[in-house]
Amino acid sequence: MAKDHRKEYHVRLIDKYLQSVNIYWSALITINGLLLTFFSIDVLSSNENTTLFNYLLIGVCITSLWLLIWNFRTIKTNYYKIGKLTVDDLPDVPEDVRETARTMEDTRQLIDEYTAEYRQKEVNRSANQQRYMMIRESIVEGLFVMETILVVIIIITRAKWGT
């Protein structure tokens, strides 16, 4: 009973983690989209003193958006692979070995043994994808700091030049 409770607790934690990641990335996408829209329009009316900063900001926003979309795509792909995984995808236990199993527990152990390499490969693949997602997220956070600085520079330059 306690083991079931721990499993439910871990599932809830994972769900909360995924919800918070989705909310966080969605907020970053929204902010980047707003900055991209506003400063793309601003390029049309800005003076020559801020145009370079506007273009830099637009480039940084586009880069951030693509990295965030890549992360969403990675999660979507992972869940798609998990959802379509069937018993047929797992390595088979050879028939002659399967016949040596006397109990269901023996059968489970054989299946665990023959699928261990496959499962480890999938765990490693998922871990690598998670690592790359975290790297992309860190890059986006750095780009967000850069965006903030560029917005401040544009505002100060505009105020200084009176445009």
Residue, then its C-alpha position, 0 to 999 in steps of 0.5 A: m500500500a505504501k509503495d502505491h502511495r509513493k508511486e502516486y506521489h511521484v506521478r503527481l510530482i512529474d505531472k506538476y513538473l511538466q505543468s510548470v515547464n509548460i507554463y514557464w515555456s509558454a510565458l517565455i514564448t508569449i513574451n518573446g512573441l510580444l517583443l518580436t511583434f512590437f519591435s518589428i513594427d517599431v523598426l518601421s518608425s524608429n530612427e537610425n539610432t535604434t534600428l540596429f538594436n531593434y534588429l538585434l532584439i528581433g533576432v534574439c526573440i526569433t532564436s528564443l522562440w525556435l529554441l522553445i518550440w524545439n523543447f515543446r517538440t522534444i517533449k511531444t515526440n517523447y510522449y508520442k514514442i511512449g504512447k505508441l510503444t507496445v509489447d511487440d517493440l520489446p525484444d523477445v525472450p527466445e522460446d526455448v528460454r521462455e519454456t524454462a520459466r516455471t512461475m510468473e515471477d520467472t517469466r517476469q525475470l526473463i522479460d526483465e533480463y531480455t529487455a534490460e538493454y532496450r530499456q537502458k537505451e531508452v532511458n539514456r536517450s531520454a536523459n540525453q534529450q532532457r539534458y539538451m532541453m535544459i541546455r536550450e532552456s538555459i540559452v533562452e534564459g540568457l537570451f531573455v536577459m539580452e532582450t531585456i538589456l536591448v529593450v532598455i538600450i532602445i528606450i534610453t537611446r530613444a529618450k536621449w535622441g528624442t524620437 
